[in-house]
Every structure is written in C-alpha cells, then in structure tokens.
Amino acid sequence: MLRVWILLLAVLSEGCAVSRQKMTRSEPDPAPSVVQIKPAADTIPDPQPSTAAPVVYPESLAEISDGSPLQQVSAESKPEDESIPQEFVAAPHLPPLPDQNFAPSQQGLVLEAVINSVYASYPLLEAAVYSRDVAAGQQLSSMGEFDHKFKAGSENQPMGYYQTYRQHVGLIKPLYQGGEAFAGYRIGRGSFEPWYLNRQTNEGGELKAGFSVPLAKNRDIDQRRAALWRATYGVDVVEPEIQAQLIDFVQQGSYAYWDWVAAGAKLVIADRILKLAEDRTERIRSQVENGFLDPPELTDNLRLVAERRGKRALAERKLQQTAVKLSLFYRDANGDPVIPGPEQVPRFPELEQIDEAQVALDASRALEQRPEIYTLDLIRRQLDIDYSEAENECLPAVDLLMAGSQDMGYPSSYRNYKGPFELDAHLLVEVPLERRKARGKMQSVGGKISQLNAKRKLTEEKIIAEVESAYAGLIGAYKQAQQAGQAVGYAEDLARRERRNFEEGLSDLLKVTLREQYAFESAEKAVDAKLLYFKEQADYRAALAEDQL
C-alpha cells in the first residue's frame, strides 16, 4: 500500500510539473535574456542581425542623458554583482527629443484615437467589465436554491431484540411558485417494534410522491425568490458602475491628451524665443568688434541664450513626461502602452462656443444618461423586494401537503396492511401573534426607501448643477482664451518694435529682453487658457455621460 501511495504522489507531482511547464511556455521566452523596449508603431527600427553587439548597461544616468533612445539591453552584459529577473514586462519605447525649431503636425494624434484606445484596452476598464462575471456568478448561485436535491440514507439496527434494516432514496424539486415536489423509494426489512410498523414495507418496497404548496405566506414571494430577484437586479447594477468608471477613464485620458498638446505648444514658444536670442548673437558680436557696442552687451545676450536653452530643455522634459503619462491611455492593438512621438503632436483645434439654449436640453439628457440615477433606481427596486418580503412575513403560514404512496411485491404480513394505496393530506398553520419581526423589517426598509428618495432628489440637483457648472467653466475658458490671444498679439507687437529700435540703436538689450519675456509669458498664458478650455470641454462631456459601452 505504501508503494502505491508513493507512486501516486510521484504521478501527481509530475502532472503539476507539466502544468507549470505549460504555464511557462505560454509566457514570453526569456532565452535571449534581452529586455525588448517596444517602440512606437511609426518608429519601429529594422530588425538587426543576431550578431549585433549588445548594448551594455550605463554606469550612470549621465550616459543616456543625451536623449538617444535606449532600444534593447543585454542581460549578459550586466555586472555580476547585480541580478536580473528572468522575466520582464515590455516597456514602451521613449521617443527621441524633438529637434530645434519644433513644429506641431497638421495631422497628428487626435483625441478620438485616445478615447477609442481607452474603450478597447484600458486595463482598469477591463477589470471593471469582469464585474459582470462576478454579478452573473452571484445570480447563478442564487438560482441554486431551486436545484433538484437528491437524498439517500441507510438506517440499520443489526443488534438487539428488534433488528431492522431501512434504505431510502428520494428527489426533491423546489418550485419557483413556492413549495416543493418530492418523490422517493424506500424499503424496510427486519423485525420492527409494534409502534413502528409503518417503517416496514412489502417485499418490493414503497414508492412515494407528493407536493407541498403555500396558501398564504410564501405564496407570492419567499426567501429563495427574493434572493434571486435581488441578484438579478445586481447584474443590472453592474452596468451603470462600469459606465461611471468609463466616464472617469475617458476624462482622465482627455486630460492627459490636452496636457501633452499644451506641452508641445509651449515647446514651440520656447523654440521661438530661443531662436530670437541666437539670431541676435552674431549681429551683436559684429557690432562689438566694430566698436558700436560694449562687450558686456554680447555677454548679456550669451547669458540670455543659455537661459533660454535651459527653458527649452525644461519644455522638452515636460513634453516627454506628458507623452509617457498619455501612454497609459493610448495603446496599440495588443493593449500595450505606446508613447507618442513629437512628430505626432497636433495643434490646438479651433475653440467653439456652446449655445446657451442647449444647456437646458443637455441637463435633461444628462438626467437620462447619468449612471447614478439608474443605479439609485435599481437599488430602489431591490428595496421594494425587501419590503415585499417583510410584508410576506406578516402573513400566516398555511401550507398544504399532499402525498401518495404504494407498496409493491409480496406482503410483509398476512394482513397486507401496506398493500392498499395511501393518500395523505396535511394542512399546517403557523401564525406569529405579535409579528414584531415583520413589522420591524417593514419599518426599517421603509426608512431606507425614504432615504433613497431624498438622495435621488439631491443627485438630480447635483447633476444639473454639474452640467451648468461645466457650461459656465467652458464659457469662461473660451472668453479667457480669446483675451489671452489678444494679449499675445499686443505683446509680440511691442517686442517687434523694441527689437527694431535696438537694431537702429534707439534701445538697449535690457528693454528687448523684457519685451520678449512679456511676449513669452503672454504666449504661455494663452496656451494655458486653451488647455483650460479643452479640459472644461472634457468635464462637460463627463457631466453629460456621453460615454457608454
């Protein structure tokens, strides 16, 4: 026996090992020990021969700070004192830094592509969708209360003055309308006590079938049906919860997209103001060499160039950081994050003003589409079930039981008292007199319904307020962007006049620098105003609950 158990454990262990091998084979093959950092779809390099030299790990971050894209790292070249895990998570490729004189694309990445990516492959949305399986499983579990139940038993008394042997099998089916139906077979052998002769059967055993039905309590609703109905509404409640998360994810993705677009616009501004200082350098150098300007003027302009190069580097870093954040929402067909490159940065679209007359229509549409209202309605239906169940507890329990039985085979006694067909009819009544349990439950559920009604009223008012607030923010941001655009025009005009005066010797570098700085700040404020407008637009979309699966 010991050998058999050892052999069985060995077979089970081998089976587990095979399962682990299958699981390992389904994962990426780590044989080359190379981390593949996935590039964007439009920057995928041509495959390199397998004889290419591996890229070694840099000793510090300074070795890769020049902005060159790191595409693959060989694990074999890693120092021996550090360990590398055998499996890696594919990381998106970090695009190269944009060249100077960067300009947004006329046909870059659009917001709808990001939103479609959220719909298709955002991991948290996928996790939310799996809640449907959770709710469906709970519904299926509650339906198990109506499953057929098989019962069997063996009751024997082999020793004593009375030696009896009783076996029985049966099937019980709970009925959806209340009560249950049953059927079974039993056989009783031996010498029975005179007062237990009903346990004895004829030679062929006894067949029995019957049903029980409620006549008052549990007729229209009972605990099993109430649990099933609540679980059914629980399946419906999942949908507005998924929609609420989808609305939030689309809003976050829109924020990330417009932050990235704004970062590209600010890089354009940084490029422009840097080019002004650089173009002025040679002209000032020539004037200093000819004695028309003092040498400190050239030094001051070189300082200005270095300072503006630092601001451009900051704008580059901001563009890459926002692109990385956007990659959480922008994914490829496999669901992997894709960091958009600088060549995909679009221009800000034209600003559009919403008609004020549409706000009232949008508010009523939001009341129909917002998931919070639908969720509260479903919760109200669940509470109605609880209230009906409490009312059911107030009714008297009046149950009718009908059962018929027939023995078969040779009689167990000469009288054959088990031979005739038997029909039993029972009427069972049970009435709780005070009924405090039922009345207390009705009072409790009634209070919850009143709370829910008040909460629903406030939720409707909040939804209308959110729509109106989003509209007010959108209008305010639109006006702010219009005024910021005018301020940019004035500031740039003053800067151009000051530069012309400087070339004619009627001004100095300090005044030119201040005018250019004012124009730079005005341009950035105009970008921030546009960013605010499009974020308010994302808020307005979320307030209307336009996103649905």
Phi, psi and omega per residue, in radians:
M1 nan -0.673 3.129
L2 -1.086 -0.709 3.122
R3 -1.094 -0.685 -3.137
V4 -1.080 -0.772 3.138
W5 -1.148 -0.703 3.114
I6 -1.088 -0.758 3.122
L7 -1.105 -0.712 3.131
L8 -1.119 -0.742 3.109
L9 -1.121 -0.639 3.115
A10 -1.125 -0.731 3.130
V11 -1.128 -0.745 3.125
L12 -1.121 -0.702 3.120
S13 -1.107 -0.715 3.117
E14 -1.118 -0.681 3.106
G15 -1.105 -0.726 3.108
C16 -1.130 -0.659 3.117
A17 -1.129 -0.707 3.104
V18 -1.102 -0.699 3.126
S19 -1.103 -0.715 3.121
R20 -1.148 -0.632 3.097
Q21 -1.127 -0.700 3.119
K22 -1.119 -0.720 3.123
M23 -1.125 -0.676 3.135
T24 -1.169 -0.673 -3.131
R25 -1.150 -0.485 -3.134
S26 -1.306 -0.206 3.140
E27 -1.671 2.894 -3.130
P28 -1.000 2.428 -3.108
D29 -1.285 2.009 -3.104
P30 -1.545 0.308 -3.027
A31 -0.995 -0.794 -3.118
P32 -1.229 -0.243 -3.097
S33 0.979 0.796 -3.119
V34 -2.172 2.322 3.060
V35 -1.489 2.057 3.087
Q36 -1.659 1.965 3.082
I37 -1.669 1.951 -2.929
K38 -1.245 2.175 3.083
P39 -1.399 2.934 3.048
A40 -1.149 2.777 -3.008
A41 -1.066 -0.592 -3.081
D42 -1.624 0.083 3.118
T43 -2.214 0.436 -3.119
I44 -1.271 2.110 -3.131
P45 -1.300 2.810 3.081
D46 -1.157 2.558 3.136
P47 -1.042 2.398 3.125
Q48 -1.670 2.604 3.088
P49 -1.065 2.695 -3.101
S50 -1.193 -0.206 -3.120
T51 -1.548 0.040 -3.118
A52 -1.130 2.511 -3.123
A53 -1.222 2.391 -3.131
P54 -1.222 2.661 3.086
V55 -1.472 2.216 -3.071
V56 -1.494 2.773 3.109
Y57 -1.214 2.373 3.060
P58 -1.293 2.639 3.132
E59 -1.308 -0.406 3.124
S60 -2.659 2.949 3.120
L61 -1.194 -0.317 -3.133
A62 -1.134 -0.449 -3.120
E63 -1.261 -0.328 -3.139
I64 -2.046 0.244 -3.100
S65 -1.387 -0.040 3.139
D66 -1.383 -0.031 3.065
G67 1.573 0.039 3.110
S68 -1.230 2.370 -3.070
P69 -1.231 2.257 3.056
L70 -1.525 2.002 -3.000
Q71 -1.776 -0.700 3.108
Q72 -2.658 2.561 -3.085
V73 -2.210 2.220 -3.130
S74 -1.465 2.302 3.122
A75 -1.294 -0.400 -3.097
E76 -1.248 -0.424 -3.114
S77 -1.571 0.029 3.125
K78 -1.240 2.487 3.116
P79 -0.962 2.586 -3.040
E80 -1.194 -0.413 -3.082
D81 -1.430 0.005 3.098
E82 -2.092 2.561 -3.110
S83 -1.854 2.565 3.113
I84 -2.071 2.266 3.074
P85 -1.102 2.680 -3.075
Q86 -1.324 -0.351 -3.113
E87 -2.186 2.485 -3.069
F88 -2.237 2.627 3.027
V89 -1.580 2.236 -3.131
A90 -1.072 2.232 -3.135
A91 -1.879 2.508 3.132
P92 -1.209 2.657 -3.129
H93 -1.321 2.287 3.096
L94 -1.464 2.013 -3.084
P95 -1.130 2.775 3.113
P96 -1.212 2.808 3.109
L97 -1.208 2.567 3.141
P98 -1.227 2.623 3.076
D99 -1.260 2.933 3.089
Q100 -1.184 2.766 -3.023
N101 1.109 0.719 3.127
F102 -1.134 2.464 3.116
A103 -2.410 2.347 3.108
P104 -1.102 2.743 -3.113
S105 -1.459 2.564 3.068
Q106 -1.248 -0.520 -3.140
Q107 -2.235 1.181 -3.127
G108 -1.571 -2.828 3.137
L109 -1.215 2.276 -3.112
V110 -1.748 2.779 -3.104
L111 -1.111 -0.641 -3.112
E112 -1.064 -0.562 3.100
A113 -1.135 -0.674 3.103
V114 -1.184 -0.757 -3.139
I115 -1.122 -0.728 3.096
N116 -1.099 -0.610 3.099
S117 -1.167 -0.653 3.077
V118 -1.092 -0.760 3.105
Y119 -1.059 -0.710 -2.964
A120 -1.439 -0.678 -2.910
S121 -2.602 0.374 3.084
Y122 -1.296 2.179 -2.995
P123 -1.038 -0.727 -3.113
L124 -1.187 -0.536 3.056
L125 -1.205 -0.672 3.082
E126 -1.096 -0.707 3.085
A127 -1.104 -0.657 3.116
A128 -1.153 -0.647 -3.130
V129 -1.130 -0.564 3.133
Y130 -1.160 -0.242 3.067
S131 -1.136 -0.350 3.025
R132 -1.073 -0.724 3.121
D133 -1.135 -0.655 3.122
V134 -1.090 -0.816 -3.124
A135 -1.183 -0.693 3.125
A136 -1.134 -0.637 3.083
G137 -1.141 -0.673 3.088
Q138 -1.161 -0.643 3.087
Q139 -1.146 -0.763 3.113
L140 -1.088 -0.651 3.117
S141 -1.116 -0.713 3.115
S142 -1.197 -0.501 3.073
M143 -1.217 -0.315 3.111
G144 -1.115 -0.303 3.090
E145 -1.156 -0.308 3.136
F146 -1.808 0.221 3.113
D147 -1.234 2.639 2.997
H148 -1.111 2.483 -3.138
K149 -2.112 2.175 3.112
F150 -1.707 2.279 -3.140
K151 -2.207 2.484 3.106
A152 -2.649 2.694 3.132
G153 -2.839 2.741 3.101
S154 -2.367 2.050 -3.108
E155 -2.124 1.980 -3.023
N156 -2.251 2.557 3.056
Q157 -2.305 1.408 -3.007
P158 -1.324 -0.258 -3.099
M159 -2.225 2.554 -3.107
G160 2.170 3.104 -3.133
Y161 -1.150 -0.713 3.064
Y162 -1.799 2.072 3.124
Q163 -1.918 2.022 -3.054
T164 -2.219 2.657 3.134
Y165 -2.440 2.006 -3.086
R166 -2.224 2.287 3.127
Q167 -2.268 2.483 3.120
H168 -2.653 2.590 3.029
V169 -2.359 2.651 -3.126
G170 -2.809 2.877 3.140
L171 -2.319 2.265 -3.137
I172 -2.105 2.313 3.114
K173 -2.135 1.883 3.034
P174 -1.133 2.373 -3.094
L175 -1.647 2.451 3.132
Y176 -1.154 -0.521 3.125
Q177 -1.369 -0.031 -3.100
G178 1.906 2.612 -3.109
G179 1.398 -2.815 -3.107
E180 -2.789 2.780 3.028
A181 -2.026 2.595 -3.084
F182 -2.534 2.720 3.067
A183 -2.682 2.579 -3.114
G184 -2.889 3.049 3.138
Y185 -2.414 2.414 3.092
R186 -2.498 2.741 3.107
I187 -2.468 2.347 -3.136
G188 -2.198 2.204 -3.112
R189 -2.206 2.697 3.032
G190 2.042 -2.892 -3.136
S191 -1.855 1.901 -3.032
F192 -1.701 2.673 3.034
E193 -1.072 2.557 -3.126
P194 -1.013 -0.568 -3.133
W195 -1.453 -0.029 3.110
Y196 -2.129 0.523 -3.112
L197 -1.174 -0.318 3.112
N198 -1.188 -0.271 3.101
R199 -1.371 -0.285 -3.129
Q200 -1.474 2.517 3.127
T201 -2.166 2.914 3.012
N202 -1.177 3.098 -3.024
E203 -1.042 -0.653 -3.100
G204 -1.527 0.036 3.133
G205 1.517 -3.047 -3.074
E206 -2.228 2.322 2.995
L207 -1.759 2.402 -3.101
K208 -2.467 2.457 3.109
A209 -2.627 2.672 -3.140
G210 -3.121 -2.982 -3.139
F211 -2.711 2.796 3.010
S212 -2.322 2.397 -3.130
V213 -2.322 2.459 3.063
P214 -1.440 2.432 -3.141
L215 -1.784 -0.304 3.141
A216 -2.355 -1.478 3.106
K217 -1.173 2.465 3.132
N218 1.226 0.258 3.125
R219 -1.417 -0.870 -3.124
D220 -1.590 -0.458 -3.136
I221 -2.695 2.528 3.034
D222 -2.523 -3.095 -3.044
Q223 -1.103 -0.668 -3.115
R224 -1.185 -0.830 -3.133
R225 -1.171 -0.656 3.113
A226 -1.089 -0.745 3.115
A227 -1.109 -0.700 3.123
L228 -1.143 -0.753 -3.135
W229 -1.164 -0.678 3.091
R230 -1.121 -0.720 3.116
A231 -1.142 -0.594 3.102
T232 -1.141 -0.762 3.053
Y233 -1.164 -0.511 3.068
G234 -1.094 -0.597 3.059
V235 -1.124 -0.693 3.130
D236 -1.227 -0.579 -3.123
V237 -1.124 -0.473 -3.109
V238 -1.075 -0.644 -3.039
E239 -1.085 -0.875 3.090
P240 -1.120 -0.508 3.076
E241 -1.159 -0.715 3.078
I242 -1.118 -0.742 -3.134
Q243 -1.112 -0.708 3.131
A244 -1.065 -0.717 3.102
Q245 -1.199 -0.678 3.106
L246 -1.064 -0.767 3.118
I247 -1.030 -0.752 3.138
D248 -1.147 -0.729 -3.132
F249 -1.158 -0.707 3.106
V250 -1.125 -0.684 3.116
Q251 -1.125 -0.769 3.110
Q252 -1.125 -0.723 3.103
G253 -1.114 -0.645 3.100
S254 -1.154 -0.735 3.070
Y255 -0.997 -0.842 -3.116
A256 -1.084 -0.671 -3.137
Y257 -1.135 -0.834 -3.097
W258 -1.244 -0.536 3.015
D259 -1.065 -0.701 3.124
W260 -1.170 -0.770 3.106
V261 -1.088 -0.728 3.120
A262 -1.131 -0.657 3.101
A263 -1.102 -0.669 3.073
G264 -1.139 -0.693 3.121
A265 -1.146 -0.667 3.120
K266 -1.233 -0.521 3.059
L267 -1.168 -0.648 3.065
V268 -1.050 -0.753 3.123
I269 -1.116 -0.757 3.119
A270 -1.094 -0.685 3.091
D271 -1.088 -0.754 -3.063
R272 -1.142 -0.798 -3.101
I273 -1.255 -0.507 3.060
L274 -1.198 -0.717 -3.130
K275 -1.113 -0.618 3.094
L276 -1.056 -0.767 -3.140
A277 -1.218 -0.683 -3.134
E278 -1.175 -0.730 3.133
D279 -1.131 -0.469 -3.122
R280 -1.382 -0.318 -3.013
T281 -1.095 -0.915 -3.088
E282 -1.131 -0.619 3.124
R283 -1.149 -0.747 3.107
I284 -1.175 -0.674 3.125
R285 -1.046 -0.749 3.139
S286 -1.128 -0.704 3.140
Q287 -1.190 -0.610 3.092
V288 -1.169 -0.754 3.141
E289 -1.128 -0.536 3.124
N290 -1.545 -0.012 3.075
G291 1.460 0.207 3.136
F292 -1.453 -0.405 3.127
L293 -2.293 2.697 3.098
D294 -1.367 2.629 3.135
P295 -0.987 -0.566 3.107
P296 -1.043 -0.459 3.100
E297 -1.083 -0.734 3.103
L298 -1.154 -0.728 3.133
T299 -1.084 -0.719 3.131
D300 -1.122 -0.670 3.128
N301 -1.221 -0.652 3.084
L302 -1.125 -0.652 3.060
R303 -1.081 -0.710 -3.139
L304 -1.127 -0.671 3.101
V305 -1.098 -0.790 -3.139
A306 -1.111 -0.692 3.141
E307 -1.141 -0.721 -3.118
R308 -1.291 -0.487 3.018
R309 -1.142 -0.661 3.068
G310 -1.104 -0.695 3.098
K311 -1.151 -0.621 3.100
R312 -1.165 -0.692 3.091
A313 -1.079 -0.655 3.088
L314 -1.136 -0.691 3.107
A315 -1.171 -0.642 3.074
E316 -1.086 -0.798 -3.140
R317 -1.077 -0.710 3.125
K318 -1.114 -0.673 3.128
L319 -1.125 -0.759 3.135
Q320 -1.186 -0.693 -3.140
Q321 -1.121 -0.756 3.113
T322 -1.174 -0.566 3.085
A323 -1.161 -0.693 3.103
V324 -1.122 -0.737 3.108
K325 -1.122 -0.658 3.126
L326 -1.148 -0.509 -3.104
S327 -1.123 -0.345 3.066
L328 -1.143 -0.444 -3.117
F329 -1.867 -0.448 -3.122
Y330 -1.730 2.010 -3.020
R331 -2.329 2.829 -3.138
D332 -1.517 -2.998 -3.087
A333 -1.126 -0.444 3.119
N334 -1.509 -0.031 -3.131
G335 1.498 0.153 3.133
D336 -1.525 2.516 3.137
P337 -1.092 2.488 3.098
V338 -2.204 2.129 3.088
I339 -1.510 2.003 -3.136
P340 -1.184 2.473 3.141
G341 -1.433 2.928 -3.133
P342 -1.101 -0.429 3.118
E343 -1.250 -0.180 3.122
Q344 -1.689 -0.047 -3.116
V345 -1.216 2.144 3.137
P346 -1.601 3.027 2.992
R347 -1.473 2.790 3.013
F348 -1.130 2.306 3.055
P349 -1.243 2.971 3.128
E350 -1.184 2.511 3.138
L351 -1.411 2.412 3.134
E352 -2.129 2.407 -3.139
Q353 -1.685 2.391 -3.118
I354 -1.515 2.441 3.093
D355 -1.201 2.307 -3.102
E356 -1.124 -0.498 -3.133
A357 -1.195 -0.326 -3.101
Q358 -1.406 -0.282 -3.057
V359 -1.101 -0.717 -3.139
A360 -1.110 -0.705 3.093
L361 -1.161 -0.697 3.129
D362 -1.147 -0.619 3.132
A363 -1.130 -0.759 3.104
S364 -1.183 -0.600 3.096
R365 -1.189 -0.623 3.112
A366 -1.131 -0.645 3.108
L367 -1.103 -0.506 3.122
E368 -1.450 -0.499 -3.008
Q369 -1.774 -0.377 -3.053
R370 -1.161 2.358 -3.089
P371 -1.219 -0.382 -3.104
E372 -1.113 -0.694 -3.127
I373 -1.147 -0.768 -3.133
Y374 -1.124 -0.664 3.105
T375 -1.087 -0.787 3.127
L376 -1.124 -0.636 3.099
D377 -1.119 -0.701 3.130
L378 -1.205 -0.659 3.080
I379 -1.112 -0.639 3.097
R380 -1.096 -0.695 3.124
R381 -1.151 -0.645 3.077
Q382 -1.136 -0.681 3.092
L383 -1.176 -0.592 3.058
D384 -1.073 -0.653 3.078
I385 -1.117 -0.756 3.113
D386 -1.064 -0.696 -3.133
Y387 -1.187 -0.714 3.099
S388 -1.114 -0.666 3.102
E389 -1.141 -0.636 3.089
A390 -1.180 -0.699 3.079
E391 -1.098 -0.618 3.116
N392 -1.104 -0.559 3.128
E393 -1.174 -0.371 3.135
C394 -1.341 -0.322 -3.076
L395 -1.393 2.643 3.052
P396 -1.267 2.525 3.099
A397 -1.468 1.881 3.103
V398 -2.126 1.871 -3.048
D399 -2.047 2.358 3.075
L400 -1.814 2.232 -3.140
L401 -2.113 2.163 3.099
M402 -2.164 2.305 -3.135
A403 -2.552 2.397 3.074
G404 -2.148 2.489 -3.103
S405 -2.444 2.650 -3.127
Q406 -2.576 2.158 3.050
D407 -1.490 2.672 -3.095
M408 -2.261 2.773 3.060
G409 1.527 -2.935 -3.124
Y410 -1.118 2.511 -3.138
P411 -1.104 2.603 3.091
S412 -1.439 -0.232 3.095
S413 -2.575 2.861 -3.079
Y414 -1.178 -0.391 3.120
R415 -1.373 -0.377 -3.122
N416 0.944 0.804 -3.124
Y417 -1.239 -0.216 3.085
K418 -1.665 -0.022 -3.052
G419 -1.265 -0.785 -3.077
P420 -1.157 2.681 3.065
F421 -1.168 2.349 -3.094
E422 -1.972 2.387 3.082
L423 -2.244 2.156 3.137
D424 -1.945 2.404 3.068
A425 -2.295 2.219 -3.105
H426 -2.228 2.453 3.021
L427 -2.166 1.964 -3.046
L428 -1.933 2.300 -3.104
V429 -2.214 2.346 3.079
E430 -2.502 2.174 -3.056
V431 -2.280 2.043 2.972
P432 -1.311 2.213 -3.009
L433 -1.315 -0.939 -3.105
E434 -1.296 -0.605 3.141
R435 1.010 0.638 -3.123
R436 -1.208 -0.581 3.113
K437 -1.075 -0.809 -3.120
A438 -1.186 -0.792 -3.110
R439 -1.150 -0.627 3.091
G440 -1.158 -0.683 3.115
K441 -1.184 -0.679 3.109
M442 -1.108 -0.710 3.123
Q443 -1.136 -0.739 -3.141
S444 -1.121 -0.828 -3.140
V445 -1.152 -0.658 3.089
G446 -1.060 -0.688 3.068
G447 -1.114 -0.697 3.112
K448 -1.126 -0.671 3.118
I449 -1.125 -0.722 3.109
S450 -1.121 -0.713 3.078
Q451 -1.073 -0.731 -3.117
L452 -1.154 -0.679 3.109
N453 -1.085 -0.733 3.115
A454 -1.155 -0.691 3.131
K455 -1.162 -0.654 3.125
R456 -1.142 -0.702 3.113
K457 -1.079 -0.777 3.126
L458 -1.158 -0.663 3.128
T459 -1.090 -0.716 3.088
E460 -1.081 -0.739 3.131
E461 -1.145 -0.663 3.109
K462 -1.148 -0.692 3.141
I463 -1.102 -0.790 3.099
I464 -1.083 -0.719 3.117
A465 -1.121 -0.673 3.120
E466 -1.127 -0.725 3.112
V467 -1.107 -0.808 -3.133
E468 -1.166 -0.666 3.108
S469 -1.142 -0.738 3.106
A470 -1.115 -0.663 3.103
Y471 -1.138 -0.767 3.119
A472 -1.082 -0.728 3.091
G473 -1.110 -0.652 -3.138
L474 -1.176 -0.761 3.121
I475 -1.150 -0.758 3.123
G476 -1.088 -0.737 3.121
A477 -1.157 -0.605 3.110
Y478 -1.110 -0.829 3.124
K479 -1.131 -0.694 3.128
Q480 -1.093 -0.727 3.119
A481 -1.137 -0.662 3.106
Q482 -1.101 -0.801 3.138
Q483 -1.173 -0.656 3.113
A484 -1.119 -0.655 3.087
G485 -1.105 -0.699 3.089
Q486 -1.142 -0.691 3.120
A487 -1.094 -0.650 3.092
V488 -1.093 -0.758 3.123
G489 -1.052 -0.767 3.121
Y490 -1.136 -0.771 -3.102
A491 -1.133 -0.701 3.126
E492 -1.195 -0.615 3.090
D493 -1.117 -0.750 3.100
L494 -1.125 -0.679 3.134
A495 -1.141 -0.723 3.106
R496 -1.091 -0.729 3.115
R497 -1.098 -0.726 -3.114
E498 -1.171 -0.679 3.099
R499 -1.132 -0.677 3.120
R500 -1.151 -0.702 3.085
N501 -1.116 -0.653 3.123
F502 -1.134 -0.723 3.112
E503 -1.123 -0.548 3.139
E504 -1.546 0.033 3.114
G505 1.396 0.271 -3.119
L506 -1.715 0.010 3.135
S507 -2.542 3.076 3.129
D508 -2.135 3.021 -3.067
L509 -1.160 -0.546 -3.123
L510 -1.100 -0.779 3.127
K511 -1.152 -0.675 3.112
V512 -1.094 -0.756 -3.136
T513 -1.087 -0.735 -3.141
L514 -1.144 -0.740 3.136
R515 -1.112 -0.726 3.119
E516 -1.160 -0.631 3.121
Q517 -1.157 -0.712 3.085
Y518 -1.077 -0.732 3.121
A519 -1.140 -0.673 3.119
F520 -1.106 -0.799 3.139
E521 -1.157 -0.660 3.112
S522 -1.136 -0.699 3.130
A523 -1.136 -0.711 3.110
E524 -1.162 -0.663 3.082
K525 -1.127 -0.612 3.094
A526 -1.152 -0.669 3.083
V527 -1.136 -0.748 3.113
D528 -1.097 -0.622 3.117
A529 -1.162 -0.721 3.089
K530 -1.158 -0.700 3.097
L531 -1.053 -0.744 3.115
L532 -1.089 -0.698 -3.131
Y533 -1.064 -0.838 -3.071
F534 -1.289 -0.469 3.009
K535 -1.222 -0.663 3.049
E536 -1.122 -0.586 3.078
Q537 -1.121 -0.695 3.069
A538 -1.133 -0.646 3.086
D539 -1.142 -0.680 3.137
Y540 -1.146 -0.696 3.087
R541 -1.106 -0.734 3.117
A542 -1.153 -0.652 -3.135
A543 -1.147 -0.536 3.122
L544 -1.483 -0.158 -3.138
A545 0.971 0.899 -3.105
E546 -1.368 -0.280 -3.084
D547 -1.623 2.185 3.128
Q548 -2.519 2.516 3.070
L549 -1.447 nan nan
